[in-house]
Amino acid sequence: MKNQTENLLNVKSVLEQLGVGRTTLWRLTKKENGLPYVRIGSRKLFKVQDIN
């Protein structure tokens, strides 16, 4: 499982990289053609290539 999650960022990391707040990140994921994410359990994870 570790290898599969290496290229994924958690919400806190994405917030730091984008310099936005949680509400803005939530809005970015809700837009049509918005920022894609993967749910693993209760966690939202974002692909590194989608953030850069």
C-alpha distance matrix in Angstrom:
0.0 3.8 5.5 5.2 6.5 8.8 11.5 11.6 14.2 15.1 18.6 20.2 19.3 20.5 23.7 24.4 24.0 26.1 28.5 28.7 28.6 26.4 29.1 29.3 25.6 25.8 28.8 27.1 24.3 27.1 29.4 29.8 27.8 26.2 23.1 20.1 17.0 14.0 13.8 10.9 13.0 15.8 14.3 15.4 13.6 15.5 15.0 16.6 19.0 20.2 21.3 23.0
3.8 0.0 3.8 5.4 5.3 6.2 9.6 10.2 12.5 13.6 17.4 18.4 17.1 18.8 21.9 22.1 21.7 24.2 26.5 27.1 27.3 25.5 28.5 28.5 24.8 25.6 28.6 26.7 24.4 27.5 29.6 30.3 28.2 26.3 22.9 20.3 17.3 14.9 15.1 12.4 14.7 16.9 14.7 15.6 13.2 14.8 14.1 15.0 17.7 19.3 19.8 21.2
5.5 3.8 0.0 3.8 5.5 5.3 8.0 9.9 12.9 15.0 18.7 20.0 18.0 19.2 22.7 22.8 21.8 24.1 26.8 27.7 28.3 26.7 29.6 29.1 25.4 26.3 29.0 26.7 24.5 27.7 29.4 29.7 27.2 25.7 22.3 19.7 17.2 15.1 16.2 14.1 16.9 19.2 16.7 16.9 14.0 14.7 13.1 13.7 15.8 17.9 18.8 19.8
5.2 5.4 3.8 0.0 3.8 5.7 7.1 8.0 11.5 13.4 16.9 18.8 17.1 17.7 21.3 22.0 20.9 22.7 25.6 26.0 26.5 24.7 27.2 26.7 23.0 23.6 26.2 23.9 21.4 24.5 26.2 26.4 23.9 22.6 19.4 16.5 14.0 11.6 12.9 11.1 14.3 16.6 14.3 14.2 11.3 12.1 10.6 12.2 14.1 15.6 17.0 18.5
6.5 5.3 5.5 3.8 0.0 3.8 5.5 5.1 8.1 9.8 13.4 15.1 13.5 14.4 17.8 18.5 17.7 19.7 22.3 22.8 23.1 21.3 24.1 23.8 20.0 20.9 23.7 21.6 19.3 22.6 24.5 25.2 22.9 21.0 17.6 15.1 12.2 10.2 11.3 9.7 12.8 14.4 11.6 11.5 8.5 9.6 8.9 10.3 13.0 14.2 14.9 16.6
8.8 6.2 5.3 5.7 3.8 0.0 3.8 5.5 8.1 10.7 14.3 15.3 13.0 14.2 17.7 17.6 16.4 19.0 21.6 22.6 23.5 22.3 25.3 24.6 20.9 22.4 25.0 22.6 20.9 24.4 26.0 26.8 24.2 22.2 18.6 16.7 14.3 13.1 14.6 13.3 16.4 17.7 14.5 14.0 10.6 10.8 9.2 9.1 11.9 14.0 14.2 15.1
11.5 9.6 8.0 7.1 5.5 3.8 0.0 3.8 6.8 10.2 13.4 14.8 12.1 12.4 16.1 16.3 14.5 16.6 19.6 20.6 21.9 20.9 23.5 22.4 18.8 20.4 22.6 19.9 18.4 21.9 23.1 23.7 20.9 19.1 15.5 13.8 12.0 11.6 13.9 13.6 17.1 18.0 14.7 13.2 9.4 8.4 5.9 5.7 8.2 10.3 10.9 11.8
11.6 10.2 9.9 8.0 5.1 5.5 3.8 0.0 3.8 6.8 9.9 11.7 9.7 9.8 13.4 14.2 13.0 14.7 17.6 18.1 18.9 17.5 20.1 19.3 15.6 17.0 19.5 17.1 15.4 18.9 20.5 21.5 19.1 16.9 13.3 11.5 9.1 8.7 10.8 10.8 14.1 14.6 11.1 9.5 5.7 5.2 4.6 5.7 8.9 9.6 9.8 11.9
14.2 12.5 12.9 11.5 8.1 8.1 6.8 3.8 0.0 3.8 6.6 8.0 5.9 6.4 9.9 10.6 10.0 11.9 14.3 14.8 15.5 14.3 17.3 16.6 13.1 14.9 17.6 15.5 14.3 17.9 19.7 21.3 19.3 16.4 12.7 11.9 9.5 10.0 11.5 11.8 14.6 14.1 10.3 8.6 5.4 5.1 6.3 6.3 10.0 10.0 8.8 11.2
15.1 13.6 15.0 13.4 9.8 10.7 10.2 6.8 3.8 0.0 3.8 5.6 5.5 6.4 8.8 10.3 10.9 12.4 14.1 13.9 13.7 11.9 15.1 15.2 11.8 13.1 16.3 15.0 13.6 17.0 19.3 21.4 20.0 16.8 13.3 12.6 9.7 10.0 10.3 10.6 12.5 11.3 7.6 6.5 4.8 6.5 9.1 9.9 13.4 12.6 11.2 14.1
18.6 17.4 18.7 16.9 13.4 14.3 13.4 9.9 6.6 3.8 0.0 3.8 5.5 5.1 6.1 8.7 10.0 10.5 11.7 10.8 10.1 8.1 11.4 11.7 8.5 9.9 13.2 12.3 11.5 14.6 17.0 19.6 18.7 15.2 12.1 12.2 9.8 11.1 11.2 12.4 13.8 11.6 8.3 6.6 6.5 7.5 10.9 11.6 14.7 13.1 11.2 14.4
20.2 18.4 20.0 18.8 15.1 15.3 14.8 11.7 8.0 5.6 3.8 0.0 3.8 5.5 5.1 6.4 8.8 10.1 10.3 10.2 9.5 8.7 12.4 12.8 10.3 12.3 15.5 14.8 14.6 17.7 19.9 22.7 21.8 18.2 15.1 15.6 13.5 14.7 14.7 15.3 16.5 14.2 11.0 10.1 9.8 10.6 13.3 13.1 16.3 15.3 12.6 15.2
19.3 17.1 18.0 17.1 13.5 13.0 12.1 9.7 5.9 5.5 5.5 3.8 0.0 3.8 5.4 5.2 6.2 8.6 9.7 10.7 11.4 11.2 14.7 14.2 11.5 14.1 16.8 15.3 15.3 18.8 20.4 22.9 21.4 18.0 14.5 15.1 13.2 14.6 15.5 16.0 17.9 16.3 12.7 11.3 9.6 9.4 11.2 10.1 13.4 13.0 10.1 12.2
20.5 18.8 19.2 17.7 14.4 14.2 12.4 9.8 6.4 6.4 5.1 5.5 3.8 0.0 3.8 5.4 5.1 6.0 8.1 8.5 9.6 9.5 12.5 11.3 8.4 11.3 13.6 11.7 11.9 15.5 16.9 19.3 17.8 14.3 11.0 12.1 11.0 13.2 14.6 16.0 18.2 16.4 12.9 10.5 8.9 7.6 9.7 8.9 11.6 10.3 7.3 9.9
23.7 21.9 22.7 21.3 17.8 17.7 16.1 13.4 9.9 8.8 6.1 5.1 5.4 3.8 0.0 3.8 5.6 5.4 5.6 5.4 6.2 7.0 10.1 9.1 7.3 10.5 12.6 11.5 12.6 15.7 17.1 20.1 19.1 15.4 12.7 14.4 13.5 15.9 16.8 18.3 19.9 17.6 14.4 12.3 11.7 10.9 13.3 12.6 15.0 13.3 10.2 12.6
24.4 22.1 22.8 22.0 18.5 17.6 16.3 14.2 10.6 10.3 8.7 6.4 5.2 5.4 3.8 0.0 3.8 5.6 5.1 7.2 8.7 10.3 13.5 12.4 10.9 14.3 16.2 14.9 16.1 19.3 20.5 23.3 22.0 18.5 15.5 17.2 16.3 18.5 19.5 20.6 22.3 20.2 16.9 15.1 13.9 12.9 14.6 13.0 15.5 14.7 11.1 12.4
24.0 21.7 21.8 20.9 17.7 16.4 14.5 13.0 10.0 10.9 10.0 8.8 6.2 5.1 5.6 3.8 0.0 3.8 5.6 8.2 10.8 12.4 15.0 13.1 11.3 14.9 16.3 14.2 15.5 19.0 19.6 22.0 20.2 16.9 13.9 15.7 15.3 17.8 19.5 20.9 23.1 21.5 17.9 15.5 13.7 11.7 12.6 10.4 12.4 11.8 8.0 8.8
26.1 24.2 24.1 22.7 19.7 19.0 16.6 14.7 11.9 12.4 10.5 10.1 8.6 6.0 5.4 5.6 3.8 0.0 3.8 5.5 8.8 10.7 12.6 10.0 8.8 12.6 13.4 11.2 13.2 16.4 16.6 19.2 17.7 14.4 11.9 14.5 14.8 17.8 19.6 21.6 23.7 21.8 18.5 15.7 14.4 12.1 13.4 11.8 13.0 11.4 7.8 9.1
28.5 26.5 26.8 25.6 22.3 21.6 19.6 17.6 14.3 14.1 11.7 10.3 9.7 8.1 5.6 5.1 5.6 3.8 0.0 3.8 7.0 10.0 11.9 9.8 9.7 13.4 14.2 12.9 15.3 18.1 18.5 21.5 20.5 17.0 14.9 17.6 17.6 20.5 21.8 23.7 25.4 23.0 19.9 17.5 16.7 15.1 16.8 15.2 16.7 15.2 11.6 12.7
28.7 27.1 27.7 26.0 22.8 22.6 20.6 18.1 14.8 13.9 10.8 10.2 10.7 8.5 5.4 7.2 8.2 5.5 3.8 0.0 3.8 6.8 8.2 6.2 6.7 10.1 10.8 10.3 12.8 15.1 15.7 19.0 18.6 15.0 13.3 16.2 16.3 19.3 20.3 22.5 23.9 21.3 18.5 16.1 16.0 14.7 17.0 16.2 17.7 15.5 12.3 14.3
28.6 27.3 28.3 26.5 23.1 23.5 21.9 18.9 15.5 13.7 10.1 9.5 11.4 9.6 6.2 8.7 10.8 8.8 7.0 3.8 0.0 3.8 5.5 5.4 6.3 8.7 10.1 10.7 12.7 14.5 15.9 19.5 19.7 16.0 14.4 16.9 16.4 19.1 19.4 21.5 22.4 19.3 17.0 15.1 15.8 15.4 18.3 18.1 20.0 17.5 14.7 17.2
26.4 25.5 26.7 24.7 21.3 22.3 20.9 17.5 14.3 11.9 8.1 8.7 11.2 9.5 7.0 10.3 12.4 10.7 10.0 6.8 3.8 0.0 3.8 5.5 5.1 6.1 8.6 9.8 10.7 12.4 14.6 18.1 18.5 14.8 13.2 15.1 14.2 16.5 16.3 18.5 19.0 15.8 13.9 12.1 13.6 13.7 17.1 17.7 19.8 17.1 14.9 18.0
29.1 28.5 29.6 27.2 24.1 25.3 23.5 20.1 17.3 15.1 11.4 12.4 14.7 12.5 10.1 13.5 15.0 12.6 11.9 8.2 5.5 3.8 0.0 3.8 5.4 5.0 6.2 8.7 10.0 10.6 12.6 16.3 17.4 13.9 13.3 15.5 15.3 17.9 17.8 20.4 20.8 17.6 16.1 14.1 15.9 15.8 19.1 20.0 21.6 18.5 16.6 19.7
29.3 28.5 29.1 26.7 23.8 24.6 22.4 19.3 16.6 15.2 11.7 12.8 14.2 11.3 9.1 12.4 13.1 10.0 9.8 6.2 5.4 5.5 3.8 0.0 3.8 5.4 5.0 6.2 8.8 9.9 10.9 14.5 15.2 11.6 11.1 14.0 14.6 17.7 18.4 21.3 22.3 19.4 17.5 14.8 15.8 14.8 17.7 18.2 19.2 16.1 14.1 16.9
25.6 24.8 25.4 23.0 20.0 20.9 18.8 15.6 13.1 11.8 8.5 10.3 11.5 8.4 7.3 10.9 11.3 8.8 9.7 6.7 6.3 5.1 5.4 3.8 0.0 3.8 5.4 5.0 6.4 8.8 10.3 13.7 13.7 9.9 8.4 10.8 10.9 14.1 14.9 17.7 19.1 16.5 14.2 11.2 12.0 11.0 14.0 14.8 16.2 13.0 11.3 14.5
25.8 25.6 26.3 23.6 20.9 22.4 20.4 17.0 14.9 13.1 9.9 12.3 14.1 11.3 10.5 14.3 14.9 12.6 13.4 10.1 8.7 6.1 5.0 5.4 3.8 0.0 3.8 5.4 5.2 6.3 9.0 12.4 13.3 9.7 9.1 10.8 10.7 13.4 13.7 16.8 17.6 14.8 13.3 10.6 12.4 12.2 15.5 17.1 18.4 15.0 14.0 17.5
28.8 28.6 29.0 26.2 23.7 25.0 22.6 19.5 17.6 16.3 13.2 15.5 16.8 13.6 12.6 16.2 16.3 13.4 14.2 10.8 10.1 8.6 6.2 5.0 5.4 3.8 0.0 3.8 5.4 5.1 6.4 10.1 11.5 8.3 9.0 11.6 12.6 15.8 16.5 19.9 20.9 18.3 16.9 13.9 15.4 14.4 17.3 18.7 19.3 15.6 14.8 18.0
27.1 26.7 26.7 23.9 21.6 22.6 19.9 17.1 15.5 15.0 12.3 14.8 15.3 11.7 11.5 14.9 14.2 11.2 12.9 10.3 10.7 9.8 8.7 6.2 5.0 5.4 3.8 0.0 3.8 5.6 5.7 8.9 9.0 5.4 5.7 8.8 10.6 14.1 15.7 19.1 20.8 18.7 16.7 13.2 13.8 12.0 14.3 15.5 15.7 12.0 11.4 14.5
24.3 24.4 24.5 21.4 19.3 20.9 18.4 15.4 14.3 13.6 11.5 14.6 15.3 11.9 12.6 16.1 15.5 13.2 15.3 12.8 12.7 10.7 10.0 8.8 6.4 5.2 5.4 3.8 0.0 3.8 5.7 8.2 8.3 4.9 4.6 6.3 7.6 10.9 12.3 15.8 17.5 15.7 14.0 10.5 11.4 10.2 12.7 14.8 15.3 11.6 11.8 15.3
27.1 27.5 27.7 24.5 22.6 24.4 21.9 18.9 17.9 17.0 14.6 17.7 18.8 15.5 15.7 19.3 19.0 16.4 18.1 15.1 14.5 12.4 10.6 9.9 8.8 6.3 5.1 5.6 3.8 0.0 3.8 6.6 8.4 6.1 7.8 9.0 10.5 13.3 14.2 17.9 19.0 17.1 16.1 13.0 14.6 13.8 16.3 18.6 18.7 15.0 15.4 18.8
29.4 29.6 29.4 26.2 24.5 26.0 23.1 20.5 19.7 19.3 17.0 19.9 20.4 16.9 17.1 20.5 19.6 16.6 18.5 15.7 15.9 14.6 12.6 10.9 10.3 9.0 6.4 5.7 5.7 3.8 0.0 3.8 6.0 4.6 7.7 9.8 12.4 15.5 17.1 20.8 22.4 20.6 19.4 16.0 16.9 15.3 17.2 19.1 18.6 14.8 15.4 18.3
29.8 30.3 29.7 26.4 25.2 26.8 23.7 21.5 21.3 21.4 19.6 22.7 22.9 19.3 20.1 23.3 22.0 19.2 21.5 19.0 19.5 18.1 16.3 14.5 13.7 12.4 10.1 8.9 8.2 6.6 3.8 0.0 3.8 5.2 8.8 10.1 13.2 16.0 17.9 21.7 23.5 22.3 21.1 17.7 18.3 16.5 17.8 20.0 18.9 15.2 16.6 19.2
27.8 28.2 27.2 23.9 22.9 24.2 20.9 19.1 19.3 20.0 18.7 21.8 21.4 17.8 19.1 22.0 20.2 17.7 20.5 18.6 19.7 18.5 17.4 15.2 13.7 13.3 11.5 9.0 8.3 8.4 6.0 3.8 0.0 3.8 6.9 8.0 11.6 14.6 17.2 20.8 23.1 22.3 20.6 17.0 16.9 14.5 15.1 17.1 15.5 12.0 13.9 16.2
26.2 26.3 25.7 22.6 21.0 22.2 19.1 16.9 16.4 16.8 15.2 18.2 18.0 14.3 15.4 18.5 16.9 14.4 17.0 15.0 16.0 14.8 13.9 11.6 9.9 9.7 8.3 5.4 4.9 6.1 4.6 5.2 3.8 0.0 3.8 6.1 9.4 12.9 15.2 18.8 21.0 19.8 17.9 14.2 14.2 11.9 13.2 15.0 14.2 10.4 11.5 14.3
23.1 22.9 22.3 19.4 17.6 18.6 15.5 13.3 12.7 13.3 12.1 15.1 14.5 11.0 12.7 15.5 13.9 11.9 14.9 13.3 14.4 13.2 13.3 11.1 8.4 9.1 9.0 5.7 4.6 7.8 7.7 8.8 6.9 3.8 0.0 3.8 6.7 10.4 13.0 16.3 18.9 17.7 15.3 11.5 10.9 8.3 9.6 11.4 11.1 7.3 8.2 11.4
20.1 20.3 19.7 16.5 15.1 16.7 13.8 11.5 11.9 12.6 12.2 15.6 15.1 12.1 14.4 17.2 15.7 14.5 17.6 16.2 16.9 15.1 15.5 14.0 10.8 10.8 11.6 8.8 6.3 9.0 9.8 10.1 8.0 6.1 3.8 0.0 3.8 7.1 10.1 13.4 16.2 15.7 13.5 9.8 9.0 6.8 8.0 10.9 10.7 7.5 9.5 12.7
17.0 17.3 17.2 14.0 12.2 14.3 12.0 9.1 9.5 9.7 9.8 13.5 13.2 11.0 13.5 16.3 15.3 14.8 17.6 16.3 16.4 14.2 15.3 14.6 10.9 10.7 12.6 10.6 7.6 10.5 12.4 13.2 11.6 9.4 6.7 3.8 0.0 3.8 6.7 9.8 12.6 12.2 9.8 6.3 5.5 4.7 7.0 10.3 11.4 8.8 10.2 13.7
14.0 14.9 15.1 11.6 10.2 13.1 11.6 8.7 10.0 10.0 11.1 14.7 14.6 13.2 15.9 18.5 17.8 17.8 20.5 19.3 19.1 16.5 17.9 17.7 14.1 13.4 15.8 14.1 10.9 13.3 15.5 16.0 14.6 12.9 10.4 7.1 3.8 0.0 3.8 6.4 9.6 10.2 8.2 5.7 5.2 6.3 8.0 11.7 13.2 11.5 13.1 16.3
13.8 15.1 16.2 12.9 11.3 14.6 13.9 10.8 11.5 10.3 11.2 14.7 15.5 14.6 16.8 19.5 19.5 19.6 21.8 20.3 19.4 16.3 17.8 18.4 14.9 13.7 16.5 15.7 12.3 14.2 17.1 17.9 17.2 15.2 13.0 10.1 6.7 3.8 0.0 3.8 6.1 6.6 5.6 4.7 6.2 8.9 11.3 14.7 16.6 15.0 16.0 19.5
10.9 12.4 14.1 11.1 9.7 13.3 13.6 10.8 11.8 10.6 12.4 15.3 16.0 16.0 18.3 20.6 20.9 21.6 23.7 22.5 21.5 18.5 20.4 21.3 17.7 16.8 19.9 19.1 15.8 17.9 20.8 21.7 20.8 18.8 16.3 13.4 9.8 6.4 3.8 0.0 3.8 6.0 5.3 6.6 7.4 10.7 12.6 15.7 18.1 17.1 18.0 21.2
13.0 14.7 16.9 14.3 12.8 16.4 17.1 14.1 14.6 12.5 13.8 16.5 17.9 18.2 19.9 22.3 23.1 23.7 25.4 23.9 22.4 19.0 20.8 22.3 19.1 17.6 20.9 20.8 17.5 19.0 22.4 23.5 23.1 21.0 18.9 16.2 12.6 9.6 6.1 3.8 0.0 3.8 5.6 8.2 10.2 13.8 16.1 19.1 21.6 20.4 21.0 24.4
15.8 16.9 19.2 16.6 14.4 17.7 18.0 14.6 14.1 11.3 11.6 14.2 16.3 16.4 17.6 20.2 21.5 21.8 23.0 21.3 19.3 15.8 17.6 19.4 16.5 14.8 18.3 18.7 15.7 17.1 20.6 22.3 22.3 19.8 17.7 15.7 12.2 10.2 6.6 6.0 3.8 0.0 3.8 6.8 9.8 13.3 16.4 19.1 21.8 20.2 20.2 23.8
14.3 14.7 16.7 14.3 11.6 14.5 14.7 11.1 10.3 7.6 8.3 11.0 12.7 12.9 14.4 16.9 17.9 18.5 19.9 18.5 17.0 13.9 16.1 17.5 14.2 13.3 16.9 16.7 14.0 16.1 19.4 21.1 20.6 17.9 15.3 13.5 9.8 8.2 5.6 5.3 5.6 3.8 0.0 3.8 6.3 10.0 13.0 15.5 18.4 17.0 16.8 20.2
15.4 15.6 16.9 14.2 11.5 14.0 13.2 9.5 8.6 6.5 6.6 10.1 11.3 10.5 12.3 15.1 15.5 15.7 17.5 16.1 15.1 12.1 14.1 14.8 11.2 10.6 13.9 13.2 10.5 13.0 16.0 17.7 17.0 14.2 11.5 9.8 6.3 5.7 4.7 6.6 8.2 6.8 3.8 0.0 3.8 6.8 10.2 12.9 15.4 13.6 13.5 17.1
13.6 13.2 14.0 11.3 8.5 10.6 9.4 5.7 5.4 4.8 6.5 9.8 9.6 8.9 11.7 13.9 13.7 14.4 16.7 16.0 15.8 13.6 15.9 15.8 12.0 12.4 15.4 13.8 11.4 14.6 16.9 18.3 16.9 14.2 10.9 9.0 5.5 5.2 6.2 7.4 10.2 9.8 6.3 3.8 0.0 3.8 6.8 9.3 12.1 10.8 10.9 14.2
15.5 14.8 14.7 12.1 9.6 10.8 8.4 5.2 5.1 6.5 7.5 10.6 9.4 7.6 10.9 12.9 11.7 12.1 15.1 14.7 15.4 13.7 15.8 14.8 11.0 12.2 14.4 12.0 10.2 13.8 15.3 16.5 14.5 11.9 8.3 6.8 4.7 6.3 8.9 10.7 13.8 13.3 10.0 6.8 3.8 0.0 3.8 6.3 8.6 7.1 7.3 10.7
15.0 14.1 13.1 10.6 8.9 9.2 5.9 4.6 6.3 9.1 10.9 13.3 11.2 9.7 13.3 14.6 12.6 13.4 16.8 17.0 18.3 17.1 19.1 17.7 14.0 15.5 17.3 14.3 12.7 16.3 17.2 17.8 15.1 13.2 9.6 8.0 7.0 8.0 11.3 12.6 16.1 16.4 13.0 10.2 6.8 3.8 0.0 3.8 5.5 5.3 6.7 9.1
16.6 15.0 13.7 12.2 10.3 9.1 5.7 5.7 6.3 9.9 11.6 13.1 10.1 8.9 12.6 13.0 10.4 11.8 15.2 16.2 18.1 17.7 20.0 18.2 14.8 17.1 18.7 15.5 14.8 18.6 19.1 20.0 17.1 15.0 11.4 10.9 10.3 11.7 14.7 15.7 19.1 19.1 15.5 12.9 9.3 6.3 3.8 0.0 3.8 5.4 5.3 6.4
19.0 17.7 15.8 14.1 13.0 11.9 8.2 8.9 10.0 13.4 14.7 16.3 13.4 11.6 15.0 15.5 12.4 13.0 16.7 17.7 20.0 19.8 21.6 19.2 16.2 18.4 19.3 15.7 15.3 18.7 18.6 18.9 15.5 14.2 11.1 10.7 11.4 13.2 16.6 18.1 21.6 21.8 18.4 15.4 12.1 8.6 5.5 3.8 0.0 3.8 5.5 5.3
20.2 19.3 17.9 15.6 14.2 14.0 10.3 9.6 10.0 12.6 13.1 15.3 13.0 10.3 13.3 14.7 11.8 11.4 15.2 15.5 17.5 17.1 18.5 16.1 13.0 15.0 15.6 12.0 11.6 15.0 14.8 15.2 12.0 10.4 7.3 7.5 8.8 11.5 15.0 17.1 20.4 20.2 17.0 13.6 10.8 7.1 5.3 5.4 3.8 0.0 3.8 5.7
21.3 19.8 18.8 17.0 14.9 14.2 10.9 9.8 8.8 11.2 11.2 12.6 10.1 7.3 10.2 11.1 8.0 7.8 11.6 12.3 14.7 14.9 16.6 14.1 11.3 14.0 14.8 11.4 11.8 15.4 15.4 16.6 13.9 11.5 8.2 9.5 10.2 13.1 16.0 18.0 21.0 20.2 16.8 13.5 10.9 7.3 6.7 5.3 5.5 3.8 0.0 3.8
23.0 21.2 19.8 18.5 16.6 15.1 11.8 11.9 11.2 14.1 14.4 15.2 12.2 9.9 12.6 12.4 8.8 9.1 12.7 14.3 17.2 18.0 19.7 16.9 14.5 17.5 18.0 14.5 15.3 18.8 18.3 19.2 16.2 14.3 11.4 12.7 13.7 16.3 19.5 21.2 24.4 23.8 20.2 17.1 14.2 10.7 9.1 6.4 5.3 5.7 3.8 0.0
